Amino acid sequence: MIALLARDLALAIRAGGGFGLGLAFYLIVSTLVPFAVGPEAAVLARIAPGILWVGALLACLLSLDRIFQLDFEDGSLDLLATAPIPMEGTVAVKALAHWLTTSLPLVIAAPIFGALMNMPAPGYWWIFVTLLIGTPALSMIGAFGAALTVGLKRGGLLLSLLVLPLYIPTLIFGAEAATRGIGGFENTTPLLLLAGITAASVALLPFAASAALRINLR
Amino acid sequence: MSDMHRTKQARDRWNFLWEWANPVKFMWFSGRVLPWLIAATVISLVASLVWGFFFTPEAINFGSSVKIIYVHVPTATVAVSAWFMMLVASLIWLIRRHHVSALAAKAAAPVGMVMTLAALATGAMWGQPMWGTWWAWDPRLTSFLILFLFYLGYMALWAAIENPDTAADLTSVLAVVGSVFAFLSRYAVNFWNQGLHQGATLSLDKEENIADSYWIPLVIGIGGFMLFFVTMVFIRTRTEIRLRRIHALELRERMADA
């Protein structure tokens, strides 16, 4: 499984997939928003946590179809399916690779982009923490969506239609925790609920995703 | 020994349920029942709508706009029930592999989606004179919008996959996972709105404090829309089964030609 993780990481970095692209997309979204809503610092500061969360979610979405698609096309997914590690493990490792290559850079970059939007100082910490807790759920839910649509020729658009509604609870709790933290309010409850969604997704969704993969490989 | 006997008896008693999963039996049964279902649907819908629209008093605070309740509440009830029906049908397909079940789930989705849309649209029409706005990010409204998105995704997945069995499997998995997330969203939305605004003032429990003169046609209306849903699902499932048969016949002919 470690070998699989190393392979996926090497492929993602060398093949120039979602690695830099998601980050660049995130930067562009953060840059476009002030053009759209105007440069007033107060307005930007107010909407910054929400924009950063939505941007991270979309940037994460952008590279989801690469989780299984390439391996499905060149046949290595069939080999992985017959390999001695359980399918659930394969799915979990692939989601982890996606998180490391796509989501983690977003988490690290988010406070910097927050500075672009005049986010107040506690915001840097809270946007980092909420994204760090929440993005594993985004990657795992995305892996499930990618497993559902892996057999389709043009599954990208369908994938976003399937995955975005599933992202709603994570987005709500994540953005809420960040907003409350920045405002100096108590935000333990949304943080715990966010962590709960991540824990449950990581624990349960590999089973659903590998069921979908098995159906698609049949 | 008597225990084992009894459980076997209980199993036999429920076995008849699964016999309807046989497409031939389903076609026979649904064909016999459909005329009655259609008649009951028409009678109850006409009764509730005519009664509700023309023979109920106008409410003091609401005027005549209150009468849209006879479409709004039943469609909303059916929209949620339809998703539950799809969840149960999907589970039956995943566990027992009854084709009729998968086809019934497929047949129910567009009906449920239209009901969701109708509930949203009538709600907007009602909200405009009452709240002064077509749309508010109230927990109930938002949950219905999310439910609509789930219906969209489910139907899009059915449409995208060519192999019918693969499509049935994948949509069933999606229905199960989606139900968990839809449920989660319902409570997340409640949390979110209370976090930003005062508690929900718009979602009064309408059925609790409604007078009898509105209540009876409303119950008939809910029953009527439920019957309408069942009728539509029966008709659409029959169509799906016939489509499968045509497909099988075509395949057989092509095999004979070759």
HADDOCK unambig.tbl for C-alpha pairs under 7 A between the chains (distance, minus, plus):
assign (segid A and resid 148 and name CA) (segid B and resid 170 and name CA) 6.39 0.50 0.50
assign (segid A and resid 161 and name CA) (segid B and resid 153 and name CA) 5.66 0.50 0.50
assign (segid A and resid 162 and name CA) (segid B and resid 153 and name CA) 5.01 0.50 0.50
assign (segid A and resid 165 and name CA) (segid B and resid 146 and name CA) 6.74 0.50 0.50
assign (segid A and resid 165 and name CA) (segid B and resid 149 and name CA) 6.50 0.50 0.50
assign (segid A and resid 165 and name CA) (segid B and resid 150 and name CA) 6.57 0.50 0.50
assign (segid A and resid 166 and name CA) (segid B and resid 178 and name CA) 6.98 0.50 0.50
assign (segid A and resid 166 and name CA) (segid B and resid 181 and name CA) 5.90 0.50 0.50
assign (segid A and resid 168 and name CA) (segid B and resid 185 and name CA) 6.45 0.50 0.50
assign (segid A and resid 169 and name CA) (segid B and resid 184 and name CA) 6.48 0.50 0.50
assign (segid A and resid 169 and name CA) (segid B and resid 185 and name CA) 5.12 0.50 0.50
assign (segid A and resid 169 and name CA) (segid B and resid 188 and name CA) 5.61 0.50 0.50
assign (segid A and resid 172 and name CA) (segid B and resid 188 and name CA) 6.63 0.50 0.50
assign (segid A and resid 172 and name CA) (segid B and resid 192 and name CA) 6.45 0.50 0.50
assign (segid A and resid 208 and name CA) (segid B and resid 173 and name CA) 6.99 0.50 0.50
assign (segid A and resid 212 and name CA) (segid B and resid 170 and name CA) 6.11 0.50 0.50
assign (segid A and resid 215 and name CA) (segid B and resid 166 and name CA) 6.44 0.50 0.50
